[in-house]
Amino acid sequence: MIRALVFDVGETLIDETRIWTRWADRLGVSRFTMLGVLGGMAALDRSYSEAFEIVRPGLDVEAEVEAWREDDPDGLRENFDAGDLYPDARPGLAQLRAAGYELIIAGNQPPQAYDALVAMDLPVDAVHTSAGWGVSKPHPDFFAKVVAVAGREPGEILYVGDRLDNDVLPAREAGLRTALFRRGPWGHLHADRPEAATADLVIDDLPHLAALLAEGRLDGARS
């Protein structure tokens, strides 16, 4: 029986469109170009960070972030707030919590993301980030942390994320059940791959997840 649901952040709960369009504006490229290059990185199994090198060769991203902070100290810049939540995130989490599941947020995020997520007052039991843990997905230690904070057996935990490489495959290796979110560029591309069959569920939104769980789709042992 699944007792705890653990959610990735970017393109699972948070729509990153505004973040990347602000980056496009900052770097002086069209928004279409920035988003298109990101899609290319997803299709080629390359890191999103490589998109910066493609649109601005030689860019020192950390230095650019610091300069951006000085130029726009009160703006969101590369960060997010409650306005970036997907429309189904808050009501979907509330629906799942009402169904009796323990809900945890745990994803690869920088230090400031923790405060941003806590400020949203989402209906979850805990919020954790890779920065806070000092380890990032897909490292096995990240998923060991997930198991520890959930306080459950791995098979009682469902990890929900939009990527095979960072979410489904390493979480499955750690013994967790998995749901692949068909959302965002990675989610759509990865859901179309044969490896998507390794996920216990492939979902389109949180109400879809709630419905599948209510149907007992994850009852019993993994096949």
Helices and strands as residue ranges (DSSP letters): E 4-7, H 17-27, H 31-43, H 50-55, H 61-71, G 82-84, H 89-98, E 102-107, H 111-119, E 126-129, H 130-133, H 140-150, G 154-156, E 157-161, I 164-168, H 169-173, E 177-181, H 184-191, G 194-198, E 201-203, H 206-214
